[in-house]
Amino acid sequence: MTKRDLIDQVSRKAHLTKRAAEEAVEVFLAEIGRITFRVISMKGKTVKIPNTDTMVTIKTHRSPRFTPGKTLKRQVIR
């Protein structure tokens, strides 16, 4: 599902204009991103590719990390 599809569905199901639905989806996604994701710095390292035994160097980079909430953790454990 694309963001446009989500906006269309929110617009229909909540009886909102497209503009209001778009704003609601944008705010929702921004808050989810702010609350559940964080950025960590990964140090560069050399790793071996198992299939070919070739050594490859990975540069220092930033990576997103997801922090699940209690409800999601409970659903996954079941």
N, CA, C and O atoms as a CHARMM CRD file, in Angstrom:
* protein
*
  312
    1    1 MET  N      0.85200  -1.17700   0.00000 PROA 1      0.00000
    2    1 MET  CA     0.00000   0.00000   0.00000 PROA 1      0.00000
    3    1 MET  C      0.89400   1.23500   0.00000 PROA 1      0.00000
    4    1 MET  O      1.83500   1.33300   0.78700 PROA 1      0.00000
    5    2 THR  N      0.59600   2.14700  -0.86500 PROA 2      0.00000
    6    2 THR  CA     1.34900   3.39800  -0.92200 PROA 2      0.00000
    7    2 THR  C      0.71900   4.42000   0.02200 PROA 2      0.00000
    8    2 THR  O     -0.38900   4.23000   0.52400 PROA 2      0.00000
    9    3 LYS  N      1.44600   5.49400   0.24600 PROA 3      0.00000
   10    3 LYS  CA     0.91800   6.55800   1.10000 PROA 3      0.00000
   11    3 LYS  C     -0.35600   7.14800   0.48200 PROA 3      0.00000
   12    3 LYS  O     -1.30200   7.48600   1.19500 PROA 3      0.00000
   13    4 ARG  N     -0.36800   7.26500  -0.83200 PROA 4      0.00000
   14    4 ARG  CA    -1.54800   7.79900  -1.52300 PROA 4      0.00000
   15    4 ARG  C     -2.75300   6.89100  -1.29500 PROA 4      0.00000
   16    4 ARG  O     -3.85700   7.38200  -1.06300 PROA 4      0.00000
   17    5 ASP  N     -2.55400   5.56100  -1.35800 PROA 5      0.00000
   18    5 ASP  CA    -3.63400   4.60800  -1.09200 PROA 5      0.00000
   19    5 ASP  C     -4.14600   4.75900   0.34100 PROA 5      0.00000
   20    5 ASP  O     -5.35200   4.72100   0.58400 PROA 5      0.00000
   21    6 LEU  N     -3.21600   4.93200   1.28600 PROA 6      0.00000
   22    6 LEU  CA    -3.59700   5.10600   2.68500 PROA 6      0.00000
   23    6 LEU  C     -4.42000   6.37500   2.87500 PROA 6      0.00000
   24    6 LEU  O     -5.41900   6.37200   3.59400 PROA 6      0.00000
   25    7 ILE  N     -4.00100   7.44600   2.23400 PROA 7      0.00000
   26    7 ILE  CA    -4.73800   8.71200   2.32200 PROA 7      0.00000
   27    7 ILE  C     -6.14100   8.55100   1.74600 PROA 7      0.00000
   28    7 ILE  O     -7.11000   9.05000   2.31900 PROA 7      0.00000
   29    8 ASP  N     -6.25200   7.86500   0.62900 PROA 8      0.00000
   30    8 ASP  CA    -7.57300   7.62400   0.02100 PROA 8      0.00000
   31    8 ASP  C     -8.48000   6.84000   0.96700 PROA 8      0.00000
   32    8 ASP  O     -9.65500   7.17100   1.12300 PROA 8      0.00000
   33    9 GLN  N     -7.93700   5.81000   1.59100 PROA 9      0.00000
   34    9 GLN  CA    -8.75100   4.99600   2.50700 PROA 9      0.00000
   35    9 GLN  C     -9.16000   5.78200   3.74300 PROA 9      0.00000
   36    9 GLN  O    -10.30600   5.69200   4.18300 PROA 9      0.00000
   37   10 VAL  N     -8.22900   6.55600   4.30800 PROA 10     0.00000
   38   10 VAL  CA    -8.55700   7.37900   5.47900 PROA 10     0.00000
   39   10 VAL  C     -9.63400   8.38700   5.10100 PROA 10     0.00000
   40   10 VAL  O    -10.56800   8.62000   5.86700 PROA 10     0.00000
   41   11 SER  N     -9.50500   8.97600   3.93500 PROA 11     0.00000
   42   11 SER  CA   -10.48300   9.95100   3.46400 PROA 11     0.00000
   43   11 SER  C    -11.87500   9.33300   3.36800 PROA 11     0.00000
   44   11 SER  O    -12.85400   9.92800   3.81900 PROA 11     0.00000
   45   12 ARG  N    -11.96500   8.14400   2.78500 PROA 12     0.00000
   46   12 ARG  CA   -13.25800   7.46900   2.62700 PROA 12     0.00000
   47   12 ARG  C    -13.83300   7.01100   3.97000 PROA 12     0.00000
   48   12 ARG  O    -14.99100   7.29100   4.28100 PROA 12     0.00000
   49   13 LYS  N    -13.02800   6.31200   4.75700 PROA 13     0.00000
   50   13 LYS  CA   -13.54200   5.69700   5.98300 PROA 13     0.00000
   51   13 LYS  C    -13.83100   6.69800   7.09500 PROA 13     0.00000
   52   13 LYS  O    -14.72600   6.47800   7.91100 PROA 13     0.00000
   53   14 ALA  N    -13.07600   7.80300   7.13200 PROA 14     0.00000
   54   14 ALA  CA   -13.29000   8.80300   8.17300 PROA 14     0.00000
   55   14 ALA  C    -14.14000   9.97100   7.68000 PROA 14     0.00000
   56   14 ALA  O    -14.38600  10.92500   8.41900 PROA 14     0.00000
   57   15 HSD  N    -14.58900   9.88900   6.41500 PROA 15     0.00000
   58   15 HSD  CA   -15.40600  10.94600   5.82300 PROA 15     0.00000
   59   15 HSD  C    -14.71500  12.30500   5.93000 PROA 15     0.00000
   60   15 HSD  O    -15.30600  13.29200   6.36700 PROA 15     0.00000
   61   16 LEU  N    -13.42700  12.32500   5.51200 PROA 16     0.00000
   62   16 LEU  CA   -12.63000  13.54700   5.51600 PROA 16     0.00000
   63   16 LEU  C    -12.33400  13.95600   4.08100 PROA 16     0.00000
   64   16 LEU  O    -12.41900  13.14900   3.15500 PROA 16     0.00000
   65   17 THR  N    -11.98600  15.22600   3.91900 PROA 17     0.00000
   66   17 THR  CA   -11.51700  15.66400   2.60000 PROA 17     0.00000
   67   17 THR  C    -10.13600  15.05500   2.37200 PROA 17     0.00000
   68   17 THR  O     -9.47200  14.62900   3.31700 PROA 17     0.00000
   69   18 LYS  N     -9.71300  15.01900   1.11500 PROA 18     0.00000
   70   18 LYS  CA    -8.38200  14.46500   0.80000 PROA 18     0.00000
   71   18 LYS  C     -7.28900  15.25000   1.51900 PROA 18     0.00000
   72   18 LYS  O     -6.32300  14.66900   2.01400 PROA 18     0.00000
   73   19 ARG  N     -7.44500  16.56500   1.57300 PROA 19     0.00000
   74   19 ARG  CA    -6.44400  17.41400   2.22500 PROA 19     0.00000
   75   19 ARG  C     -6.36600  17.10800   3.72000 PROA 19     0.00000
   76   19 ARG  O     -5.27200  16.99500   4.27200 PROA 19     0.00000
   77   20 ALA  N     -7.51200  16.97400   4.37300 PROA 20     0.00000
   78   20 ALA  CA    -7.52600  16.67200   5.80900 PROA 20     0.00000
   79   20 ALA  C     -6.95700  15.27200   6.07400 PROA 20     0.00000
   80   20 ALA  O     -6.21900  15.06500   7.03700 PROA 20     0.00000
   81   21 ALA  N     -7.30700  14.32500   5.21700 PROA 21     0.00000
   82   21 ALA  CA    -6.78700  12.96500   5.37300 PROA 21     0.00000
   83   21 ALA  C     -5.28000  12.93800   5.16800 PROA 21     0.00000
   84   21 ALA  O     -4.56100  12.24700   5.89100 PROA 21     0.00000
   85   22 GLU  N     -4.80200  13.69300   4.17900 PROA 22     0.00000
   86   22 GLU  CA    -3.35900  13.75500   3.92700 PROA 22     0.00000
   87   22 GLU  C     -2.62300  14.33000   5.12800 PROA 22     0.00000
   88   22 GLU  O     -1.58300  13.80600   5.52700 PROA 22     0.00000
   89   23 GLU  N     -3.15000  15.39600   5.70400 PROA 23     0.00000
   90   23 GLU  CA    -2.52800  16.01000   6.87700 PROA 23     0.00000
   91   23 GLU  C     -2.52400  15.04000   8.05500 PROA 23     0.00000
   92   23 GLU  O     -1.52700  14.94000   8.77000 PROA 23     0.00000
   93   24 ALA  N     -3.63000  14.32700   8.26100 PROA 24     0.00000
   94   24 ALA  CA    -3.71300  13.35700   9.35900 PROA 24     0.00000
   95   24 ALA  C     -2.69300  12.23600   9.17600 PROA 24     0.00000
   96   24 ALA  O     -2.03100  11.83600  10.13400 PROA 24     0.00000
   97   25 VAL  N     -2.56600  11.73200   7.96000 PROA 25     0.00000
   98   25 VAL  CA    -1.60700  10.65400   7.68600 PROA 25     0.00000
   99   25 VAL  C     -0.17400  11.15700   7.87000 PROA 25     0.00000
  100   25 VAL  O      0.65500  10.46100   8.45500 PROA 25     0.00000
  101   26 GLU  N      0.11900  12.35000   7.38000 PROA 26     0.00000
  102   26 GLU  CA     1.45900  12.92300   7.52800 PROA 26     0.00000
  103   26 GLU  C      1.84000  13.07400   8.99800 PROA 26     0.00000
  104   26 GLU  O      2.94700  12.71200   9.39600 PROA 26     0.00000
  105   27 VAL  N      0.91900  13.61100   9.80400 PROA 27     0.00000
  106   27 VAL  CA     1.18900  13.79100  11.23700 PROA 27     0.00000
  107   27 VAL  C      1.38200  12.43800  11.91300 PROA 27     0.00000
  108   27 VAL  O      2.29500  12.26500  12.72100 PROA 27     0.00000
  109   28 PHE  N      0.52000  11.48100  11.57900 PROA 28     0.00000
  110   28 PHE  CA     0.60900  10.14400  12.16300 PROA 28     0.00000
  111   28 PHE  C      1.95600   9.48800  11.83800 PROA 28     0.00000
  112   28 PHE  O      2.62000   8.96600  12.73300 PROA 28     0.00000
  113   29 LEU  N      2.35900   9.51100  10.57500 PROA 29     0.00000
  114   29 LEU  CA     3.61900   8.88700  10.18600 PROA 29     0.00000
  115   29 LEU  C      4.82200   9.59100  10.80100 PROA 29     0.00000
  116   29 LEU  O      5.79800   8.94200  11.17800 PROA 29     0.00000
  117   30 ALA  N      4.75600  10.90700  10.90400 PROA 30     0.00000
  118   30 ALA  CA     5.85300  11.65000  11.53000 PROA 30     0.00000
  119   30 ALA  C      6.00000  11.27300  13.00100 PROA 30     0.00000
  120   30 ALA  O      7.11500  11.09400  13.49100 PROA 30     0.00000
  121   31 GLU  N      4.89200  11.15500  13.69400 PROA 31     0.00000
  122   31 GLU  CA     4.93700  10.78300  15.12000 PROA 31     0.00000
  123   31 GLU  C      5.41300   9.34500  15.31000 PROA 31     0.00000
  124   31 GLU  O      6.20400   9.06900  16.21300 PROA 31     0.00000
  125   32 ILE  N      4.94300   8.43700  14.47800 PROA 32     0.00000
  126   32 ILE  CA     5.40000   7.04500  14.56300 PROA 32     0.00000
  127   32 ILE  C      6.91100   6.98600  14.33300 PROA 32     0.00000
  128   32 ILE  O      7.62700   6.30200  15.06500 PROA 32     0.00000
  129   33 GLY  N      7.38600   7.69300  13.33200 PROA 33     0.00000
  130   33 GLY  CA     8.81800   7.72200  13.05900 PROA 33     0.00000
  131   33 GLY  C      9.61300   8.32400  14.19900 PROA 33     0.00000
  132   33 GLY  O     10.69100   7.83500  14.53800 PROA 33     0.00000
  133   34 ARG  N      9.09200   9.37200  14.78400 PROA 34     0.00000
  134   34 ARG  CA     9.79700  10.04000  15.88400 PROA 34     0.00000
  135   34 ARG  C      9.85700   9.15300  17.11600 PROA 34     0.00000
  136   34 ARG  O     10.87200   9.13000  17.81200 PROA 34     0.00000
  137   35 ILE  N      8.78400   8.42200  17.39500 PROA 35     0.00000
  138   35 ILE  CA     8.69000   7.63300  18.61900 PROA 35     0.00000
  139   35 ILE  C      9.37700   6.27000  18.49500 PROA 35     0.00000
  140   35 ILE  O     10.03600   5.83300  19.43800 PROA 35     0.00000
  141   36 THR  N      9.23800   5.59400  17.36100 PROA 36     0.00000
  142   36 THR  CA     9.68100   4.19800  17.28200 PROA 36     0.00000
  143   36 THR  C     11.03500   3.99800  16.60300 PROA 36     0.00000
  144   36 THR  O     11.59300   2.90400  16.68600 PROA 36     0.00000
  145   37 PHE  N     11.57800   5.00500  15.94300 PROA 37     0.00000
  146   37 PHE  CA    12.85900   4.82800  15.28100 PROA 37     0.00000
  147   37 PHE  C     13.90200   5.75600  15.88000 PROA 37     0.00000
  148   37 PHE  O     13.60300   6.87500  16.29600 PROA 37     0.00000
  149   38 ARG  N     15.13800   5.26100  15.91300 PROA 38     0.00000
  150   38 ARG  CA    16.25900   6.09000  16.33200 PROA 38     0.00000
  151   38 ARG  C     17.41100   5.79500  15.38800 PROA 38     0.00000
  152   38 ARG  O     17.40400   4.76600  14.71200 PROA 38     0.00000
  153   39 VAL  N     18.38600   6.66400  15.32900 PROA 39     0.00000
  154   39 VAL  CA    19.52200   6.49100  14.43700 PROA 39     0.00000
  155   39 VAL  C     20.74600   6.16300  15.27700 PROA 39     0.00000
  156   39 VAL  O     21.02800   6.83500  16.27000 PROA 39     0.00000
  157   40 ILE  N     21.48100   5.11200  14.86600 PROA 40     0.00000
  158   40 ILE  CA    22.71300   4.77200  15.56500 PROA 40     0.00000
  159   40 ILE  C     23.86500   4.82800  14.57100 PROA 40     0.00000
  160   40 ILE  O     23.66400   4.66100  13.36800 PROA 40     0.00000
  161   41 SER  N     25.06600   5.06200  15.07500 PROA 41     0.00000
  162   41 SER  CA    26.25900   5.07800  14.22800 PROA 41     0.00000
  163   41 SER  C     26.91100   3.70200  14.27600 PROA 41     0.00000
  164   41 SER  O     27.15300   3.15300  15.35000 PROA 41     0.00000
  165   42 MET  N     27.18700   3.16300  13.11200 PROA 42     0.00000
  166   42 MET  CA    27.83000   1.85300  13.00300 PROA 42     0.00000
  167   42 MET  C     29.28800   2.06800  12.58900 PROA 42     0.00000
  168   42 MET  O     29.56200   2.78300  11.62600 PROA 42     0.00000
  169   43 LYS  N     30.21800   1.45000  13.31400 PROA 43     0.00000
  170   43 LYS  CA    31.62800   1.55800  12.96700 PROA 43     0.00000
  171   43 LYS  C     31.92400   0.71600  11.73400 PROA 43     0.00000
  172   43 LYS  O     31.25800  -0.28900  11.48100 PROA 43     0.00000
  173   44 GLY  N     32.91100   1.12700  10.98400 PROA 44     0.00000
  174   44 GLY  CA    33.32600   0.35300   9.82200 PROA 44     0.00000
  175   44 GLY  C     33.94600  -0.96000  10.27200 PROA 44     0.00000
  176   44 GLY  O     34.50700  -1.04200  11.36500 PROA 44     0.00000
  177   45 LYS  N     33.84800  -1.98400   9.43800 PROA 45     0.00000
  178   45 LYS  CA    34.42100  -3.28500   9.77600 PROA 45     0.00000
  179   45 LYS  C     34.65700  -4.09700   8.50800 PROA 45     0.00000
  180   45 LYS  O     34.14700  -3.76900   7.43600 PROA 45     0.00000
  181   46 THR  N     35.42700  -5.14100   8.64900 PROA 46     0.00000
  182   46 THR  CA    35.67600  -6.05400   7.54900 PROA 46     0.00000
  183   46 THR  C     34.94100  -7.34500   7.84300 PROA 46     0.00000
  184   46 THR  O     35.06100  -7.89700   8.93700 PROA 46     0.00000
  185   47 VAL  N     34.17400  -7.83400   6.86500 PROA 47     0.00000
  186   47 VAL  CA    33.38600  -9.05400   7.04400 PROA 47     0.00000
  187   47 VAL  C     33.67400 -10.02300   5.89400 PROA 47     0.00000
  188   47 VAL  O     34.11700  -9.62200   4.81800 PROA 47     0.00000
  189   48 LYS  N     33.41000 -11.30500   6.15000 PROA 48     0.00000
  190   48 LYS  CA    33.61700 -12.33200   5.12100 PROA 48     0.00000
  191   48 LYS  C     32.27000 -12.73100   4.54500 PROA 48     0.00000
  192   48 LYS  O     31.33600 -13.01000   5.29700 PROA 48     0.00000
  193   49 ILE  N     32.15300 -12.76300   3.22300 PROA 49     0.00000
  194   49 ILE  CA    30.94600 -13.22300   2.55300 PROA 49     0.00000
  195   49 ILE  C     30.99500 -14.75000   2.55900 PROA 49     0.00000
  196   49 ILE  O     31.91600 -15.33200   1.98500 PROA 49     0.00000
  197   50 PRO  N     30.02700 -15.41200   3.19600 PROA 50     0.00000
  198   50 PRO  CA    30.08100 -16.86000   3.37600 PROA 50     0.00000
  199   50 PRO  C     30.18100 -17.68000   2.07800 PROA 50     0.00000
  200   50 PRO  O     30.91000 -18.67100   2.03500 PROA 50     0.00000
  201   51 ASN  N     29.47100 -17.28400   1.04000 PROA 51     0.00000
  202   51 ASN  CA    29.45800 -18.07800  -0.19600 PROA 51     0.00000
  203   51 ASN  C     30.79400 -18.08600  -0.92900 PROA 51     0.00000
  204   51 ASN  O     31.16600 -19.09100  -1.53500 PROA 51     0.00000
  205   52 THR  N     31.51100 -16.97700  -0.87600 PROA 52     0.00000
  206   52 THR  CA    32.73400 -16.85100  -1.66600 PROA 52     0.00000
  207   52 THR  C     33.99000 -16.73500  -0.82000 PROA 52     0.00000
  208   52 THR  O     35.09500 -16.76800  -1.36200 PROA 52     0.00000
  209   53 ASP  N     33.85600 -16.60000   0.48500 PROA 53     0.00000
  210   53 ASP  CA    34.98500 -16.39100   1.41200 PROA 53     0.00000
  211   53 ASP  C     35.77400 -15.12200   1.07100 PROA 53     0.00000
  212   53 ASP  O     36.94800 -15.00300   1.42100 PROA 53     0.00000
  213   54 THR  N     35.12700 -14.18500   0.39100 PROA 54     0.00000
  214   54 THR  CA    35.74300 -12.90500   0.06400 PROA 54     0.00000
  215   54 THR  C     35.58600 -11.95900   1.23900 PROA 54     0.00000
  216   54 THR  O     34.52700 -11.90600   1.86500 PROA 54     0.00000
  217   55 MET  N     36.64800 -11.20600   1.54200 PROA 55     0.00000
  218   55 MET  CA    36.59100 -10.20800   2.61100 PROA 55     0.00000
  219   55 MET  C     36.14400  -8.87600   2.01000 PROA 55     0.00000
  220   55 MET  O     36.66500  -8.44300   0.98200 PROA 55     0.00000
  221   56 VAL  N     35.16700  -8.22700   2.66800 PROA 56     0.00000
  222   56 VAL  CA    34.61300  -6.96300   2.19000 PROA 56     0.00000
  223   56 VAL  C     34.66400  -5.95900   3.33100 PROA 56     0.00000
  224   56 VAL  O     34.37100  -6.30500   4.47600 PROA 56     0.00000
  225   57 THR  N     35.03500  -4.71700   3.02700 PROA 57     0.00000
  226   57 THR  CA    35.07000  -3.65700   4.03100 PROA 57     0.00000
  227   57 THR  C     33.77900  -2.85900   3.98000 PROA 57     0.00000
  228   57 THR  O     33.37200  -2.38200   2.92000 PROA 57     0.00000
  229   58 ILE  N     33.14100  -2.71700   5.13300 PROA 58     0.00000
  230   58 ILE  CA    31.92000  -1.91600   5.24500 PROA 58     0.00000
  231   58 ILE  C     32.30800  -0.59600   5.88500 PROA 58     0.00000
  232   58 ILE  O     32.93500  -0.57300   6.94400 PROA 58     0.00000
  233   59 LYS  N     31.93400   0.51100   5.24000 PROA 59     0.00000
  234   59 LYS  CA    32.28200   1.83900   5.74400 PROA 59     0.00000
  235   59 LYS  C     31.47600   2.19700   6.98600 PROA 59     0.00000
  236   59 LYS  O     30.42800   1.60600   7.24400 PROA 59     0.00000
  237   60 THR  N     31.96200   3.15600   7.74900 PROA 60     0.00000
  238   60 THR  CA    31.21200   3.70500   8.87000 PROA 60     0.00000
  239   60 THR  C     29.94300   4.35000   8.32000 PROA 60     0.00000
  240   60 THR  O     29.99300   5.09000   7.33700 PROA 60     0.00000
  241   61 HSD  N     28.80300   4.06600   8.95700 PROA 61     0.00000
  242   61 HSD  CA    27.54000   4.60600   8.45600 PROA 61     0.00000
  243   61 HSD  C     26.52800   4.74000   9.58800 PROA 61     0.00000
  244   61 HSD  O     26.74000   4.23800  10.69200 PROA 61     0.00000
  245   62 ARG  N     25.43600   5.42000   9.29700 PROA 62     0.00000
  246   62 ARG  CA    24.33500   5.56200  10.25400 PROA 62     0.00000
  247   62 ARG  C     23.22900   4.60900   9.83800 PROA 62     0.00000
  248   62 ARG  O     23.00500   4.38500   8.64800 PROA 62     0.00000
  249   63 SER  N     22.53600   4.04600  10.83000 PROA 63     0.00000
  250   63 SER  CA    21.51600   3.04800  10.54000 PROA 63     0.00000
  251   63 SER  C     20.29200   3.28100  11.42800 PROA 63     0.00000
  252   63 SER  O     20.43700   3.63400  12.59800 PROA 63     0.00000
  253   64 PRO  N     19.08000   3.08400  10.87900 PROA 64     0.00000
  254   64 PRO  CA    17.88300   3.23200  11.72200 PROA 64     0.00000
  255   64 PRO  C     17.67500   2.00000  12.58400 PROA 64     0.00000
  256   64 PRO  O     18.00200   0.88900  12.16900 PROA 64     0.00000
  257   65 ARG  N     17.13600   2.18500  13.77600 PROA 65     0.00000
  258   65 ARG  CA    16.78900   1.07900  14.65900 PROA 65     0.00000
  259   65 ARG  C     15.35000   1.26000  15.09900 PROA 65     0.00000
  260   65 ARG  O     14.92500   2.36800  15.42900 PROA 65     0.00000
  261   66 PHE  N     14.60400   0.16900  15.10100 PROA 66     0.00000
  262   66 PHE  CA    13.19000   0.15600  15.45000 PROA 66     0.00000
  263   66 PHE  C     13.03600  -0.24100  16.91300 PROA 66     0.00000
  264   66 PHE  O     13.67800  -1.18700  17.36900 PROA 66     0.00000
  265   67 THR  N     12.18800   0.47800  17.65400 PROA 67     0.00000
  266   67 THR  CA    11.89200   0.15900  19.03700 PROA 67     0.00000
  267   67 THR  C     10.42000  -0.22500  19.13700 PROA 67     0.00000
  268   67 THR  O      9.55600   0.65200  19.10700 PROA 67     0.00000
  269   68 PRO  N     10.11300  -1.53000  19.25700 PROA 68     0.00000
  270   68 PRO  CA     8.71300  -1.94500  19.32000 PROA 68     0.00000
  271   68 PRO  C      8.07600  -1.58700  20.65900 PROA 68     0.00000
  272   68 PRO  O      8.75300  -1.53000  21.68500 PROA 68     0.00000
  273   69 GLY  N      6.76400  -1.34700  20.63700 PROA 69     0.00000
  274   69 GLY  CA     6.02100  -1.06700  21.85900 PROA 69     0.00000
  275   69 GLY  C      5.61200  -2.35500  22.55800 PROA 69     0.00000
  276   69 GLY  O      5.81200  -3.44900  22.03100 PROA 69     0.00000
  277   70 LYS  N      5.04200  -2.21600  23.74100 PROA 70     0.00000
  278   70 LYS  CA     4.62500  -3.37400  24.53600 PROA 70     0.00000
  279   70 LYS  C      3.60000  -4.23800  23.80300 PROA 70     0.00000
  280   70 LYS  O      3.69300  -5.46500  23.82500 PROA 70     0.00000
  281   71 THR  N      2.63400  -3.60700  23.16200 PROA 71     0.00000
  282   71 THR  CA     1.57900  -4.35800  22.47700 PROA 71     0.00000
  283   71 THR  C      2.16200  -5.21700  21.35700 PROA 71     0.00000
  284   71 THR  O      1.80400  -6.38700  21.23100 PROA 71     0.00000
  285   72 LEU  N      3.04300  -4.65900  20.55400 PROA 72     0.00000
  286   72 LEU  CA     3.65500  -5.41300  19.47400 PROA 72     0.00000
  287   72 LEU  C      4.49800  -6.56500  20.02400 PROA 72     0.00000
  288   72 LEU  O      4.47300  -7.67200  19.48700 PROA 72     0.00000
  289   73 LYS  N      5.23900  -6.29900  21.09000 PROA 73     0.00000
  290   73 LYS  CA     6.04800  -7.35900  21.69400 PROA 73     0.00000
  291   73 LYS  C      5.16800  -8.50800  22.15900 PROA 73     0.00000
  292   73 LYS  O      5.50800  -9.67300  21.95200 PROA 73     0.00000
  293   74 ARG  N      4.03300  -8.19100  22.78800 PROA 74     0.00000
  294   74 ARG  CA     3.11600  -9.23300  23.25600 PROA 74     0.00000
  295   74 ARG  C      2.56500 -10.03100  22.08700 PROA 74     0.00000
  296   74 ARG  O      2.45300 -11.25300  22.18200 PROA 74     0.00000
  297   75 GLN  N      2.21700  -9.37600  20.98900 PROA 75     0.00000
  298   75 GLN  CA     1.65900 -10.06600  19.83600 PROA 75     0.00000
  299   75 GLN  C      2.68500 -11.00300  19.19000 PROA 75     0.00000
  300   75 GLN  O      2.32300 -12.07400  18.70300 PROA 75     0.00000
  301   76 VAL  N      3.93900 -10.61300  19.18300 PROA 76     0.00000
  302   76 VAL  CA     4.97900 -11.43000  18.57800 PROA 76     0.00000
  303   76 VAL  C      5.28300 -12.64600  19.44600 PROA 76     0.00000
  304   76 VAL  O      5.55700 -13.72400  18.91800 PROA 76     0.00000
  305   77 ILE  N      5.24100 -12.49300  20.75000 PROA 77     0.00000
  306   77 ILE  CA     5.55800 -13.58400  21.67900 PROA 77     0.00000
  307   77 ILE  C      4.51100 -14.68300  21.61600 PROA 77     0.00000
  308   77 ILE  O      4.85200 -15.85300  21.79100 PROA 77     0.00000
  309   78 ARG  N      3.25200 -14.35000  21.37500 PROA 78     0.00000
  310   78 ARG  CA     2.17500 -15.34600  21.36500 PROA 78     0.00000
  311   78 ARG  C      2.38700 -16.41900  20.38300 PROA 78     0.00000
  312   78 ARG  O      1.56000 -17.32300  20.26800 PROA 78     0.00000
